Amino acid sequence: MGKIIFINLRNVREDNDLKQKDLAKLISVSPRTYSHYENYEREMPIATWKLLSKIFNHSIDFLCITAEID
């Protein structure tokens, strides 16, 4: 079994030319914490999902789509 990531969240972040550290600053968390969120290693609070939804103008459902990578 591979690693699970939030594929749409990563893609949207990259489409907006943001690095993890840039987005971490926008949502007021450390870059390490954000990395844990995006890489499915830590549960993201619903308030953070709501904020990301507003930042990117995408639904939480869209951002939550996951993929398994090797």
PQR file of N, CA, C, O and H, with PARSE charges and radii, in Angstrom:
ATOM      1  N   MET A   1       0.849  -1.189   0.000 -0.4000 1.5000
ATOM      2  CA  MET A   1       0.000   0.000   0.000 -0.0000 2.0000
ATOM      3  C   MET A   1       0.884   1.237   0.000  0.5500 1.7000
ATOM      4  O   MET A   1       1.852   1.319   0.756 -0.5500 1.4000
ATOM      5  N   GLY A   2       0.548   2.193  -0.846 -0.4000 1.5000
ATOM      6  CA  GLY A   2       1.314   3.420  -0.945 -0.0000 2.0000
ATOM      7  C   GLY A   2       0.878   4.461   0.058  0.5500 1.7000
ATOM      8  O   GLY A   2       0.092   4.188   0.965 -0.5500 1.4000
ATOM      9  H   GLY A   2      -0.238   2.127  -1.460  0.4000 1.0000
ATOM     10  N   LYS A   3       1.389   5.626  -0.116 -0.4000 1.5000
ATOM     11  CA  LYS A   3       1.095   6.752   0.757 -0.0000 2.0000
ATOM     12  C   LYS A   3      -0.144   7.481   0.234  0.5500 1.7000
ATOM     13  O   LYS A   3      -0.305   7.652  -0.974 -0.5500 1.4000
ATOM     14  H   LYS A   3       2.027   5.848  -0.854  0.4000 1.0000
ATOM     15  N   ILE A   4      -1.012   7.905   1.144 -0.4000 1.5000
ATOM     16  CA  ILE A   4      -2.217   8.649   0.772 -0.0000 2.0000
ATOM     17  C   ILE A   4      -1.908  10.149   0.854  0.5500 1.7000
ATOM     18  O   ILE A   4      -1.328  10.623   1.831 -0.5500 1.4000
ATOM     19  H   ILE A   4      -0.881   7.766   2.126  0.4000 1.0000
ATOM     20  N   ILE A   5      -2.301  10.876  -0.178 -0.4000 1.5000
ATOM     21  CA  ILE A   5      -2.141  12.330  -0.174 -0.0000 2.0000
ATOM     22  C   ILE A   5      -3.456  12.976  -0.611  0.5500 1.7000
ATOM     23  O   ILE A   5      -4.280  12.346  -1.274 -0.5500 1.4000
ATOM     24  H   ILE A   5      -2.771  10.490  -0.972  0.4000 1.0000
ATOM     25  N   PHE A   6      -3.637  14.223  -0.236 -0.4000 1.5000
ATOM     26  CA  PHE A   6      -4.762  15.009  -0.734 -0.0000 2.0000
ATOM     27  C   PHE A   6      -4.345  15.565  -2.087  0.5500 1.7000
ATOM     28  O   PHE A   6      -3.795  16.663  -2.178 -0.5500 1.4000
ATOM     29  H   PHE A   6      -2.967  14.735   0.302  0.4000 1.0000
ATOM     30  N   ILE A   7      -4.613  14.798  -3.136 -0.4000 1.5000
ATOM     31  CA  ILE A   7      -4.127  15.121  -4.475 -0.0000 2.0000
ATOM     32  C   ILE A   7      -4.676  16.454  -4.993  0.5500 1.7000
ATOM     33  O   ILE A   7      -3.922  17.247  -5.557 -0.5500 1.4000
ATOM     34  H   ILE A   7      -5.060  13.906  -3.063  0.4000 1.0000
ATOM     35  N   ASN A   8      -5.972  16.713  -4.812 -0.4000 1.5000
ATOM     36  CA  ASN A   8      -6.512  17.971  -5.312 -0.0000 2.0000
ATOM     37  C   ASN A   8      -5.987  19.161  -4.526  0.5500 1.7000
ATOM     38  O   ASN A   8      -5.735  20.218  -5.104 -0.5500 1.4000
ATOM     39  H   ASN A   8      -6.584  16.069  -4.354  0.4000 1.0000
ATOM     40  N   LEU A   9      -5.820  19.008  -3.244 -0.4000 1.5000
ATOM     41  CA  LEU A   9      -5.268  20.100  -2.445 -0.0000 2.0000
ATOM     42  C   LEU A   9      -3.869  20.453  -2.939  0.5500 1.7000
ATOM     43  O   LEU A   9      -3.542  21.627  -3.111 -0.5500 1.4000
ATOM     44  H   LEU A   9      -6.024  18.149  -2.774  0.4000 1.0000
ATOM     45  N   ARG A  10      -3.056  19.439  -3.163 -0.4000 1.5000
ATOM     46  CA  ARG A  10      -1.702  19.671  -3.675 -0.0000 2.0000
ATOM     47  C   ARG A  10      -1.752  20.314  -5.059  0.5500 1.7000
ATOM     48  O   ARG A  10      -1.032  21.277  -5.323 -0.5500 1.4000
ATOM     49  H   ARG A  10      -3.322  18.485  -3.023  0.4000 1.0000
ATOM     50  N   ASN A  11      -2.591  19.790  -5.934 -0.4000 1.5000
ATOM     51  CA  ASN A  11      -2.670  20.330  -7.290 -0.0000 2.0000
ATOM     52  C   ASN A  11      -3.140  21.774  -7.309  0.5500 1.7000
ATOM     53  O   ASN A  11      -2.592  22.594  -8.045 -0.5500 1.4000
ATOM     54  H   ASN A  11      -3.176  19.008  -5.719  0.4000 1.0000
ATOM     55  N   VAL A  12      -4.144  22.092  -6.513 -0.4000 1.5000
ATOM     56  CA  VAL A  12      -4.647  23.471  -6.460 -0.0000 2.0000
ATOM     57  C   VAL A  12      -3.571  24.402  -5.906  0.5500 1.7000
ATOM     58  O   VAL A  12      -3.380  25.507  -6.415 -0.5500 1.4000
ATOM     59  H   VAL A  12      -4.589  21.425  -5.915  0.4000 1.0000
ATOM     60  N   ARG A  13      -2.868  23.957  -4.866 -0.4000 1.5000
ATOM     61  CA  ARG A  13      -1.792  24.773  -4.304 -0.0000 2.0000
ATOM     62  C   ARG A  13      -0.733  25.049  -5.368  0.5500 1.7000
ATOM     63  O   ARG A  13      -0.297  26.187  -5.544 -0.5500 1.4000
ATOM     64  H   ARG A  13      -3.022  23.059  -4.452  0.4000 1.0000
ATOM     65  N   GLU A  14      -0.328  24.005  -6.070 -0.4000 1.5000
ATOM     66  CA  GLU A  14       0.697  24.166  -7.106 -0.0000 2.0000
ATOM     67  C   GLU A  14       0.191  24.998  -8.277  0.5500 1.7000
ATOM     68  O   GLU A  14       0.949  25.787  -8.840 -0.5500 1.4000
ATOM     69  H   GLU A  14      -0.682  23.081  -5.927  0.4000 1.0000
ATOM     70  N   ASP A  15      -1.077  24.838  -8.656 -0.4000 1.5000
ATOM     71  CA  ASP A  15      -1.664  25.649  -9.733 -0.0000 2.0000
ATOM     72  C   ASP A  15      -1.666  27.130  -9.388  0.5500 1.7000
ATOM     73  O   ASP A  15      -1.652  27.980 -10.278 -0.5500 1.4000
ATOM     74  H   ASP A  15      -1.694  24.197  -8.199  0.4000 1.0000
ATOM     75  N   ASN A  16      -1.683  27.435  -8.104 -0.4000 1.5000
ATOM     76  CA  ASN A  16      -1.653  28.822  -7.634 -0.0000 2.0000
ATOM     77  C   ASN A  16      -0.239  29.284  -7.297  0.5500 1.7000
ATOM     78  O   ASN A  16      -0.047  30.316  -6.653 -0.5500 1.4000
ATOM     79  H   ASN A  16      -1.695  26.744  -7.381  0.4000 1.0000
ATOM     80  N   ASP A  17       0.748  28.504  -7.743 -0.4000 1.5000
ATOM     81  CA  ASP A  17       2.165  28.839  -7.540 -0.0000 2.0000
ATOM     82  C   ASP A  17       2.517  29.084  -6.074  0.5500 1.7000
ATOM     83  O   ASP A  17       3.288  29.987  -5.749 -0.5500 1.4000
ATOM     84  H   ASP A  17       0.592  27.666  -8.266  0.4000 1.0000
ATOM     85  N   LEU A  18       1.940  28.265  -5.201 -0.4000 1.5000
ATOM     86  CA  LEU A  18       2.235  28.370  -3.777 -0.0000 2.0000
ATOM     87  C   LEU A  18       3.049  27.164  -3.327  0.5500 1.7000
ATOM     88  O   LEU A  18       2.769  26.030  -3.717 -0.5500 1.4000
ATOM     89  H   LEU A  18       1.314  27.532  -5.465  0.4000 1.0000
ATOM     90  N   LYS A  19       4.047  27.421  -2.511 -0.4000 1.5000
ATOM     91  CA  LYS A  19       4.792  26.347  -1.866 -0.0000 2.0000
ATOM     92  C   LYS A  19       4.073  26.019  -0.565  0.5500 1.7000
ATOM     93  O   LYS A  19       3.267  26.810  -0.074 -0.5500 1.4000
ATOM     94  H   LYS A  19       4.274  28.342  -2.195  0.4000 1.0000
ATOM     95  N   GLN A  20       4.365  24.865  -0.019 -0.4000 1.5000
ATOM     96  CA  GLN A  20       3.732  24.495   1.246 -0.0000 2.0000
ATOM     97  C   GLN A  20       3.966  25.554   2.313  0.5500 1.7000
ATOM     98  O   GLN A  20       3.055  25.873   3.077 -0.5500 1.4000
ATOM     99  H   GLN A  20       5.020  24.222  -0.418  0.4000 1.0000
ATOM    100  N   LYS A  21       5.175  26.102   2.374 -0.4000 1.5000
ATOM    101  CA  LYS A  21       5.467  27.103   3.406 -0.0000 2.0000
ATOM    102  C   LYS A  21       4.649  28.372   3.203  0.5500 1.7000
ATOM    103  O   LYS A  21       4.280  29.030   4.176 -0.5500 1.4000
ATOM    104  H   LYS A  21       5.915  25.842   1.754  0.4000 1.0000
ATOM    105  N   ASP A  22       4.359  28.727   1.941 -0.4000 1.5000
ATOM    106  CA  ASP A  22       3.545  29.916   1.662 -0.0000 2.0000
ATOM    107  C   ASP A  22       2.108  29.720   2.145  0.5500 1.7000
ATOM    108  O   ASP A  22       1.522  30.602   2.773 -0.5500 1.4000
ATOM    109  H   ASP A  22       4.658  28.192   1.151  0.4000 1.0000
ATOM    110  N   LEU A  23       1.558  28.554   1.838 -0.4000 1.5000
ATOM    111  CA  LEU A  23       0.188  28.276   2.255 -0.0000 2.0000
ATOM    112  C   LEU A  23       0.105  28.126   3.769  0.5500 1.7000
ATOM    113  O   LEU A  23      -0.876  28.542   4.384 -0.5500 1.4000
ATOM    114  H   LEU A  23       2.034  27.838   1.327  0.4000 1.0000
ATOM    115  N   ALA A  24       1.124  27.537   4.363 -0.4000 1.5000
ATOM    116  CA  ALA A  24       1.155  27.404   5.824 -0.0000 2.0000
ATOM    117  C   ALA A  24       1.046  28.776   6.480  0.5500 1.7000
ATOM    118  O   ALA A  24       0.323  28.949   7.461 -0.5500 1.4000
ATOM    119  H   ALA A  24       1.921  27.199   3.863  0.4000 1.0000
ATOM    120  N   LYS A  25       1.760  29.734   5.936 -0.4000 1.5000
ATOM    121  CA  LYS A  25       1.714  31.087   6.486 -0.0000 2.0000
ATOM    122  C   LYS A  25       0.312  31.689   6.339  0.5500 1.7000
ATOM    123  O   LYS A  25      -0.176  32.360   7.248 -0.5500 1.4000
ATOM    124  H   LYS A  25       2.347  29.593   5.138  0.4000 1.0000
ATOM    125  N   LEU A  26      -0.332  31.449   5.194 -0.4000 1.5000
ATOM    126  CA  LEU A  26      -1.684  31.978   4.965 -0.0000 2.0000
ATOM    127  C   LEU A  26      -2.713  31.418   5.944  0.5500 1.7000
ATOM    128  O   LEU A  26      -3.673  32.100   6.303 -0.5500 1.4000
ATOM    129  H   LEU A  26       0.064  30.904   4.455  0.4000 1.0000
ATOM    130  N   ILE A  27      -2.508  30.168   6.374 -0.4000 1.5000
ATOM    131  CA  ILE A  27      -3.482  29.555   7.286 -0.0000 2.0000
ATOM    132  C   ILE A  27      -2.973  29.512   8.726  0.5500 1.7000
ATOM    133  O   ILE A  27      -3.587  28.888   9.592 -0.5500 1.4000
ATOM    134  H   ILE A  27      -1.728  29.614   6.082  0.4000 1.0000
ATOM    135  N   SER A  28      -1.858  30.173   8.969 -0.4000 1.5000
ATOM    136  CA  SER A  28      -1.305  30.344  10.323 -0.0000 2.0000
ATOM    137  C   SER A  28      -0.913  29.034  11.011  0.5500 1.7000
ATOM    138  O   SER A  28      -1.223  28.813  12.181 -0.5500 1.4000
ATOM    139  H   SER A  28      -1.360  30.680   8.266  0.4000 1.0000
ATOM    140  N   VAL A  29      -0.222  28.172  10.254 -0.4000 1.5000
ATOM    141  CA  VAL A  29       0.355  26.964  10.840 -0.0000 2.0000
ATOM    142  C   VAL A  29       1.808  26.876  10.399  0.5500 1.7000
ATOM    143  O   VAL A  29       2.228  27.582   9.482 -0.5500 1.4000
ATOM    144  H   VAL A  29       0.030  28.352   9.304  0.4000 1.0000
ATOM    145  N   SER A  30       2.563  26.023  11.041 -0.4000 1.5000
ATOM    146  CA  SER A  30       3.955  25.850  10.636 -0.0000 2.0000
ATOM    147  C   SER A  30       4.012  25.086   9.311  0.5500 1.7000
ATOM    148  O   SER A  30       3.090  24.335   8.995 -0.5500 1.4000
ATOM    149  H   SER A  30       2.222  25.450  11.786  0.4000 1.0000
ATOM    150  N   PRO A  31       5.072  25.267   8.543 -0.5600 1.5000
ATOM    151  CA  PRO A  31       5.222  24.496   7.304  0.2800 2.0000
ATOM    152  C   PRO A  31       5.180  22.987   7.551  0.5500 1.7000
ATOM    153  O   PRO A  31       4.640  22.241   6.734 -0.5500 1.4000
ATOM    154  N   ARG A  32       5.733  22.546   8.648 -0.4000 1.5000
ATOM    155  CA  ARG A  32       5.718  21.113   8.967 -0.0000 2.0000
ATOM    156  C   ARG A  32       4.290  20.617   9.204  0.5500 1.7000
ATOM    157  O   ARG A  32       3.908  19.548   8.729 -0.5500 1.4000
ATOM    158  H   ARG A  32       6.171  23.152   9.311  0.4000 1.0000
ATOM    159  N   THR A  33       3.512  21.401   9.939 -0.4000 1.5000
ATOM    160  CA  THR A  33       2.121  21.033  10.186 -0.0000 2.0000
ATOM    161  C   THR A  33       1.355  20.957   8.878  0.5500 1.7000
ATOM    162  O   THR A  33       0.605  20.008   8.649 -0.5500 1.4000
ATOM    163  H   THR A  33       3.822  22.269  10.326  0.4000 1.0000
ATOM    164  N   TYR A  34       1.540  21.954   8.015 -0.4000 1.5000
ATOM    165  CA  TYR A  34       0.839  21.928   6.732 -0.0000 2.0000
ATOM    166  C   TYR A  34       1.241  20.703   5.916  0.5500 1.7000
ATOM    167  O   TYR A  34       0.392  20.058   5.301 -0.5500 1.4000
ATOM    168  H   TYR A  34       2.150  22.725   8.201  0.4000 1.0000
ATOM    169  N   SER A  35       2.504  20.389   5.909 -0.4000 1.5000
ATOM    170  CA  SER A  35       2.978  19.208   5.186 -0.0000 2.0000
ATOM    171  C   SER A  35       2.296  17.950   5.702  0.5500 1.7000
ATOM    172  O   SER A  35       1.915  17.078   4.920 -0.5500 1.4000
ATOM    173  H   SER A  35       3.194  20.913   6.408  0.4000 1.0000
ATOM    174  N   HIS A  36       2.143  17.855   7.011 -0.4000 1.5000
ATOM    175  CA  HIS A  36       1.455  16.714   7.607 -0.0000 2.0000
ATOM    176  C   HIS A  36      -0.006  16.665   7.153  0.5500 1.7000
ATOM    177  O   HIS A  36      -0.541  15.586   6.898 -0.5500 1.4000
ATOM    178  H   HIS A  36       2.452  18.563   7.647  0.4000 1.0000
ATOM    179  N   TYR A  37      -0.642  17.816   7.054 -0.4000 1.5000
ATOM    180  CA  TYR A  37      -2.023  17.858   6.579 -0.0000 2.0000
ATOM    181  C   TYR A  37      -2.110  17.340   5.141  0.5500 1.7000
ATOM    182  O   TYR A  37      -2.888  16.434   4.841 -0.5500 1.4000
ATOM    183  H   TYR A  37      -0.207  18.693   7.262  0.4000 1.0000
ATOM    184  N   GLU A  38      -1.311  17.921   4.272 -0.4000 1.5000
ATOM    185  CA  GLU A  38      -1.382  17.602   2.845 -0.0000 2.0000
ATOM    186  C   GLU A  38      -1.016  16.143   2.569  0.5500 1.7000
ATOM    187  O   GLU A  38      -1.547  15.521   1.649 -0.5500 1.4000
ATOM    188  H   GLU A  38      -0.679  18.656   4.515  0.4000 1.0000
ATOM    189  N   ASN A  39      -0.113  15.618   3.371 -0.4000 1.5000
ATOM    190  CA  ASN A  39       0.344  14.244   3.173 -0.0000 2.0000
ATOM    191  C   ASN A  39      -0.425  13.221   4.005  0.5500 1.7000
ATOM    192  O   ASN A  39       0.019  12.085   4.176 -0.5500 1.4000
ATOM    193  H   ASN A  39       0.318  16.124   4.119  0.4000 1.0000
ATOM    194  N   TYR A  40      -1.579  13.635   4.519 -0.4000 1.5000
ATOM    195  CA  TYR A  40      -2.498  12.725   5.210 -0.0000 2.0000
ATOM    196  C   TYR A  40      -1.871  12.087   6.444  0.5500 1.7000
ATOM    197  O   TYR A  40      -2.185  10.950   6.797 -0.5500 1.4000
ATOM    198  H   TYR A  40      -1.939  14.557   4.380  0.4000 1.0000
ATOM    199  N   GLU A  41      -0.977  12.837   7.096 -0.4000 1.5000
ATOM    200  CA  GLU A  41      -0.296  12.330   8.289 -0.0000 2.0000
ATOM    201  C   GLU A  41      -0.873  12.925   9.568  0.5500 1.7000
ATOM    202  O   GLU A  41      -0.523  12.503  10.670 -0.5500 1.4000
ATOM    203  H   GLU A  41      -0.723  13.760   6.809  0.4000 1.0000
ATOM    204  N   ARG A  42      -1.746  13.895   9.418 -0.4000 1.5000
ATOM    205  CA  ARG A  42      -2.371  14.564  10.552 -0.0000 2.0000
ATOM    206  C   ARG A  42      -3.739  15.057  10.110  0.5500 1.7000
ATOM    207  O   ARG A  42      -3.902  15.544   8.991 -0.5500 1.4000
ATOM    208  H   ARG A  42      -2.030  14.238   8.523  0.4000 1.0000
ATOM    209  N   GLU A  43      -4.711  14.928  10.985 -0.4000 1.5000
ATOM    210  CA  GLU A  43      -6.061  15.365  10.644 -0.0000 2.0000
ATOM    211  C   GLU A  43      -6.153  16.879  10.645  0.5500 1.7000
ATOM    212  O   GLU A  43      -5.725  17.540  11.590 -0.5500 1.4000
ATOM    213  H   GLU A  43      -4.579  14.531  11.893  0.4000 1.0000
ATOM    214  N   MET A  44      -6.714  17.416   9.579 -0.4000 1.5000
ATOM    215  CA  MET A  44      -6.852  18.857   9.459 -0.0000 2.0000
ATOM    216  C   MET A  44      -8.176  19.297  10.089  0.5500 1.7000
ATOM    217  O   MET A  44      -9.217  18.711   9.793 -0.5500 1.4000
ATOM    218  H   MET A  44      -7.062  16.879   8.811  0.4000 1.0000
ATOM    219  N   PRO A  45      -8.154  20.315  10.949 -0.5600 1.5000
ATOM    220  CA  PRO A  45      -9.397  20.811  11.548  0.2800 2.0000
ATOM    221  C   PRO A  45     -10.357  21.338  10.473  0.5500 1.7000
ATOM    222  O   PRO A  45      -9.921  21.863   9.448 -0.5500 1.4000
ATOM    223  N   ILE A  46     -11.640  21.197  10.711 -0.4000 1.5000
ATOM    224  CA  ILE A  46     -12.646  21.656   9.754 -0.0000 2.0000
ATOM    225  C   ILE A  46     -12.514  23.157   9.488  0.5500 1.7000
ATOM    226  O   ILE A  46     -12.767  23.613   8.373 -0.5500 1.4000
ATOM    227  H   ILE A  46     -11.994  20.771  11.543  0.4000 1.0000
ATOM    228  N   ALA A  47     -12.126  23.914  10.492 -0.4000 1.5000
ATOM    229  CA  ALA A  47     -11.944  25.363  10.291 -0.0000 2.0000
ATOM    230  C   ALA A  47     -10.857  25.636   9.256  0.5500 1.7000
ATOM    231  O   ALA A  47     -10.959  26.591   8.485 -0.5500 1.4000
ATOM    232  H   ALA A  47     -11.921  23.544  11.398  0.4000 1.0000
ATOM    233  N   THR A  48      -9.824  24.810   9.236 -0.4000 1.5000
ATOM    234  CA  THR A  48      -8.739  24.965   8.259 -0.0000 2.0000
ATOM    235  C   THR A  48      -9.238  24.589   6.868  0.5500 1.7000
ATOM    236  O   THR A  48      -8.911  25.261   5.890 -0.5500 1.4000
ATOM    237  H   THR A  48      -9.740  24.035   9.862  0.4000 1.0000
ATOM    238  N   TRP A  49     -10.037  23.507   6.773 -0.4000 1.5000
ATOM    239  CA  TRP A  49     -10.625  23.144   5.480 -0.0000 2.0000
ATOM    240  C   TRP A  49     -11.481  24.290   4.951  0.5500 1.7000
ATOM    241  O   TRP A  49     -11.431  24.606   3.762 -0.5500 1.4000
ATOM    242  H   TRP A  49     -10.303  22.961   7.568  0.4000 1.0000
ATOM    243  N   LYS A  50     -12.261  24.907   5.825 -0.4000 1.5000
ATOM    244  CA  LYS A  50     -13.118  26.026   5.412 -0.0000 2.0000
ATOM    245  C   LYS A  50     -12.276  27.193   4.899  0.5500 1.7000
ATOM    246  O   LYS A  50     -12.612  27.812   3.889 -0.5500 1.4000
ATOM    247  H   LYS A  50     -12.301  24.650   6.790  0.4000 1.0000
ATOM    248  N   LEU A  51     -11.195  27.485   5.590 -0.4000 1.5000
ATOM    249  CA  LEU A  51     -10.312  28.568   5.173 -0.0000 2.0000
ATOM    250  C   LEU A  51      -9.681  28.265   3.819  0.5500 1.7000
ATOM    251  O   LEU A  51      -9.631  29.137   2.952 -0.5500 1.4000
ATOM    252  H   LEU A  51     -10.922  26.982   6.410  0.4000 1.0000
ATOM    253  N   LEU A  52      -9.202  27.042   3.629 -0.4000 1.5000
ATOM    254  CA  LEU A  52      -8.617  26.653   2.341 -0.0000 2.0000
ATOM    255  C   LEU A  52      -9.654  26.728   1.230  0.5500 1.7000
ATOM    256  O   LEU A  52      -9.341  27.130   0.109 -0.5500 1.4000
ATOM    257  H   LEU A  52      -9.243  26.334   4.334  0.4000 1.0000
ATOM    258  N   SER A  53     -10.863  26.349   1.535 -0.4000 1.5000
ATOM    259  CA  SER A  53     -11.949  26.427   0.558 -0.0000 2.0000
ATOM    260  C   SER A  53     -12.162  27.872   0.101  0.5500 1.7000
ATOM    261  O   SER A  53     -12.375  28.131  -1.083 -0.5500 1.4000
ATOM    262  H   SER A  53     -11.116  26.023   2.445  0.4000 1.0000
ATOM    263  N   LYS A  54     -12.105  28.790   1.035 -0.4000 1.5000
ATOM    264  CA  LYS A  54     -12.252  30.210   0.694 -0.0000 2.0000
ATOM    265  C   LYS A  54     -11.041  30.732  -0.075  0.5500 1.7000
ATOM    266  O   LYS A  54     -11.195  31.473  -1.045 -0.5500 1.4000
ATOM    267  H   LYS A  54     -11.933  28.579   1.997  0.4000 1.0000
ATOM    268  N   ILE A  55      -9.850  30.352   0.350 -0.4000 1.5000
ATOM    269  CA  ILE A  55      -8.631  30.805  -0.318 -0.0000 2.0000
ATOM    270  C   ILE A  55      -8.623  30.383  -1.780  0.5500 1.7000
ATOM    271  O   ILE A  55      -8.289  31.175  -2.662 -0.5500 1.4000
ATOM    272  H   ILE A  55      -9.726  29.750   1.138  0.4000 1.0000
ATOM    273  N   PHE A  56      -8.992  29.130  -2.032 -0.4000 1.5000
ATOM    274  CA  PHE A  56      -8.897  28.569  -3.383 -0.0000 2.0000
ATOM    275  C   PHE A  56     -10.203  28.605  -4.171  0.5500 1.7000
ATOM    276  O   PHE A  56     -10.222  28.260  -5.352 -0.5500 1.4000
ATOM    277  H   PHE A  56      -9.263  28.486  -1.316  0.4000 1.0000
ATOM    278  N   ASN A  57     -11.288  29.018  -3.530 -0.4000 1.5000
ATOM    279  CA  ASN A  57     -12.588  29.070  -4.186 -0.0000 2.0000
ATOM    280  C   ASN A  57     -12.985  27.699  -4.761  0.5500 1.7000
ATOM    281  O   ASN A  57     -13.473  27.594  -5.887 -0.5500 1.4000
ATOM    282  H   ASN A  57     -11.272  29.299  -2.570  0.4000 1.0000
ATOM    283  N   HIS A  58     -12.762  26.667  -3.959 -0.4000 1.5000
ATOM    284  CA  HIS A  58     -13.163  25.298  -4.283 -0.0000 2.0000
ATOM    285  C   HIS A  58     -13.883  24.721  -3.070  0.5500 1.7000
ATOM    286  O   HIS A  58     -13.640  25.132  -1.935 -0.5500 1.4000
ATOM    287  H   HIS A  58     -12.365  26.753  -3.044  0.4000 1.0000
ATOM    288  N   SER A  59     -14.762  23.774  -3.322 -0.4000 1.5000
ATOM    289  CA  SER A  59     -15.470  23.140  -2.209 -0.0000 2.0000
ATOM    290  C   SER A  59     -14.507  22.279  -1.391  0.5500 1.7000
ATOM    291  O   SER A  59     -13.474  21.828  -1.886 -0.5500 1.4000
ATOM    292  H   SER A  59     -14.959  23.441  -4.244  0.4000 1.0000
ATOM    293  N   ILE A  60     -14.870  22.069  -0.149 -0.4000 1.5000
ATOM    294  CA  ILE A  60     -14.091  21.180   0.707 -0.0000 2.0000
ATOM    295  C   ILE A  60     -14.092  19.779   0.117  0.5500 1.7000
ATOM    296  O   ILE A  60     -13.064  19.101   0.134 -0.5500 1.4000
ATOM    297  H   ILE A  60     -15.709  22.435   0.252  0.4000 1.0000
ATOM    298  N   ASP A  61     -15.235  19.336  -0.405 -0.4000 1.5000
ATOM    299  CA  ASP A  61     -15.310  18.008  -1.021 -0.0000 2.0000
ATOM    300  C   ASP A  61     -14.270  17.849  -2.126  0.5500 1.7000
ATOM    301  O   ASP A  61     -13.613  16.813  -2.224 -0.5500 1.4000
ATOM    302  H   ASP A  61     -16.069  19.886  -0.418  0.4000 1.0000
ATOM    303  N   PHE A  62     -14.128  18.863  -2.944 -0.4000 1.5000
ATOM    304  CA  PHE A  62     -13.146  18.820  -4.036 -0.0000 2.0000
ATOM    305  C   PHE A  62     -11.727  18.734  -3.478  0.5500 1.7000
ATOM    306  O   PHE A  62     -10.922  17.926  -3.941 -0.5500 1.4000
ATOM    307  H   PHE A  62     -14.662  19.705  -2.865  0.4000 1.0000
ATOM    308  N   LEU A  63     -11.425  19.560  -2.491 -0.4000 1.5000
ATOM    309  CA  LEU A  63     -10.074  19.587  -1.939 -0.0000 2.0000
ATOM    310  C   LEU A  63      -9.719  18.293  -1.204  0.5500 1.7000
ATOM    311  O   LEU A  63      -8.542  17.947  -1.102 -0.5500 1.4000
ATOM    312  H   LEU A  63     -12.079  20.216  -2.115  0.4000 1.0000
ATOM    313  N   CYS A  64     -10.720  17.576  -0.694 -0.4000 1.5000
ATOM    314  CA  CYS A  64     -10.497  16.371   0.106 -0.0000 2.0000
ATOM    315  C   CYS A  64     -10.238  15.115  -0.717  0.5500 1.7000
ATOM    316  O   CYS A  64      -9.960  14.065  -0.139 -0.5500 1.4000
ATOM    317  H   CYS A  64     -11.676  17.857  -0.777  0.4000 1.0000
ATOM    318  N   ILE A  65     -10.316  15.181  -2.015 -0.4000 1.5000
ATOM    319  CA  ILE A  65     -10.086  13.979  -2.826 -0.0000 2.0000
ATOM    320  C   ILE A  65      -8.654  13.512  -2.619  0.5500 1.7000
ATOM    321  O   ILE A  65      -7.704  14.292  -2.688 -0.5500 1.4000
ATOM    322  H   ILE A  65     -10.542  16.034  -2.485  0.4000 1.0000
ATOM    323  N   THR A  66      -8.532  12.216  -2.364 -0.4000 1.5000
ATOM    324  CA  THR A  66      -7.225  11.637  -2.070 -0.0000 2.0000
ATOM    325  C   THR A  66      -6.770  10.718  -3.198  0.5500 1.7000
ATOM    326  O   THR A  66      -7.558  10.319  -4.056 -0.5500 1.4000
ATOM    327  H   THR A  66      -9.303  11.583  -2.309  0.4000 1.0000
ATOM    328  N   ALA A  67      -5.489  10.395  -3.176 -0.4000 1.5000
ATOM    329  CA  ALA A  67      -4.900   9.437  -4.102 -0.0000 2.0000
ATOM    330  C   ALA A  67      -3.816   8.669  -3.370  0.5500 1.7000
ATOM    331  O   ALA A  67      -3.201   9.174  -2.431 -0.5500 1.4000
ATOM    332  H   ALA A  67      -4.849  10.719  -2.480  0.4000 1.0000
ATOM    333  N   GLU A  68      -3.597   7.467  -3.804 -0.4000 1.5000
ATOM    334  CA  GLU A  68      -2.521   6.655  -3.242 -0.0000 2.0000
ATOM    335  C   GLU A  68      -1.331   6.738  -4.183  0.5500 1.7000
ATOM    336  O   GLU A  68      -1.463   6.519  -5.387 -0.5500 1.4000
ATOM    337  H   GLU A  68      -4.097   7.057  -4.567  0.4000 1.0000
ATOM    338  N   ILE A  69      -0.176   7.054  -3.630 -0.4000 1.5000
ATOM    339  CA  ILE A  69       1.038   7.120  -4.435 -0.0000 2.0000
ATOM    340  C   ILE A  69       2.057   6.126  -3.878  0.5500 1.7000
ATOM    341  O   ILE A  69       2.008   5.764  -2.702 -0.5500 1.4000
ATOM    342  H   ILE A  69      -0.069   7.233  -2.651  0.4000 1.0000
ATOM    343  N   ASP A  70       2.962   5.699  -4.721 -0.4000 1.5000
ATOM    344  CA  ASP A  70       3.995   4.752  -4.283 -0.0000 2.0000
ATOM    345  C   ASP A  70       5.201   5.470  -3.735  0.5500 1.7000
ATOM    346  O   ASP A  70       6.167   4.828  -3.321 -0.5500 1.4000
ATOM    347  H   ASP A  70       3.002   5.992  -5.676  0.4000 1.0000
TER
END
